C-alpha cells in the first residue's frame, strides 16, 4: 500500500457580508482578495452582499482578510472601513452605504 507523504493543504472558509452594490464593487473586492497570499478562491454575490473566501490557514487568516477588505474601502459585516478608504471608492460604490 502506498501512502503519499504529501498531504493536501487544508483550507478554511470565511463568509461575511460587505457593502457591494455594483459590478465595480464586485471586481474591486475580488481583486483585493486575489492579491492576498493564501486566498484560494472567492465568490462575491451582489444580490445578497455575501462573500465567501476559501483560504489556506498556513498562509493567511480571517483577520488578515478582514483588514484587506476594510483597507479597500468596503464594510466587513458591520465593521466600517476608515473614512479615508471609503472616500476613495467610486461614487456608485458609496451609493447605498454611508460612512
C-alpha positions in Angstrom: 0.0 0.0 0.0 1.4 3.4 -1.0 0.7 6.4 1.2 1.6 9.8 -0.1 3.8 11.9 2.2 2.3 15.0 0.6 -1.0 15.7 2.2 -3.4 18.1 0.5 -3.2 21.5 2.1 -6.0 22.2 4.4 -8.3 25.1 3.6 -10.8 27.1 5.6 -13.8 29.1 4.5 -14.7 32.6 5.7 -18.2 34.1 5.0 -19.1 37.7 5.5 -21.3 40.4 4.2 -20.0 43.6 2.6 -21.1 46.8 1.1 -21.1 45.6 -2.5 -23.6 47.4 -4.7 -22.4 47.1 -8.3 -20.1 45.3 -10.7 -17.3 47.7 -9.9 -17.6 46.7 -6.2 -17.5 43.1 -7.1 -14.5 43.5 -9.2 -12.6 45.6 -6.7 -13.2 43.1 -3.8 -12.3 40.1 -6.0 -9.0 41.8 -7.0 -8.3 42.7 -3.3 -8.9 39.1 -2.3 -6.8 37.6 -5.1 -3.8 39.7 -4.0 -3.8 38.1 -0.5 -1.2 35.2 -0.4 -3.2 32.1 0.7 -6.6 33.0 -0.7 -7.5 30.1 -2.9 -11.0 31.2 -4.2 -13.6 33.8 -3.6 -17.3 34.3 -4.5 -19.0 37.7 -4.4 -22.8 37.7 -4.5 -24.0 41.1 -5.4 -27.7 40.3 -4.7 -27.1 39.3 -1.1 -23.9 41.2 -0.4 -22.4 38.0 0.9 -18.8 37.0 0.2 -17.3 33.6 0.6 -13.5 33.1 0.7 -11.6 29.9 0.7 -8.1 30.2 2.1 -5.0 28.3 3.3 -4.7 28.9 7.0 -1.0 28.3 6.9 -0.6 31.5 4.8 -3.4 33.8 5.9 -6.2 34.1 8.3 -9.6 35.7 8.8 -8.2 38.8 10.5 -5.8 39.5 7.6 -8.6 39.1 5.1 -10.8 41.4 7.1 -8.1 44.0 7.2 -7.6 44.0 3.5 -11.3 44.3 2.8 -11.6 47.3 5.1 -8.4 48.8 3.6 -10.0 48.6 0.2 -12.9 50.8 1.4 -15.6 48.2 1.9 -17.5 47.1 5.1 -16.8 43.8 6.6 -20.0 42.6 8.2 -20.9 45.6 10.5 -17.4 46.9 10.7 -17.0 50.0 8.5 -13.8 50.9 6.7 -11.8 54.0 7.6 -13.3 57.2 6.2 -10.2 57.7 4.1 -10.5 54.3 2.5 -14.3 54.7 2.0 -13.8 58.2 0.4 -11.5 56.6 -2.3 -14.4 54.4 -3.6 -16.1 55.4 -6.8 -19.4 57.2 -6.2 -21.5 54.3 -7.3 -19.9 52.1 -4.7 -20.8 54.6 -2.0 -24.5 54.9 -3.1 -26.2 52.6 -0.6 -23.5 53.0 2.1 -22.9 55.9 4.4 -19.8 56.2 6.4 
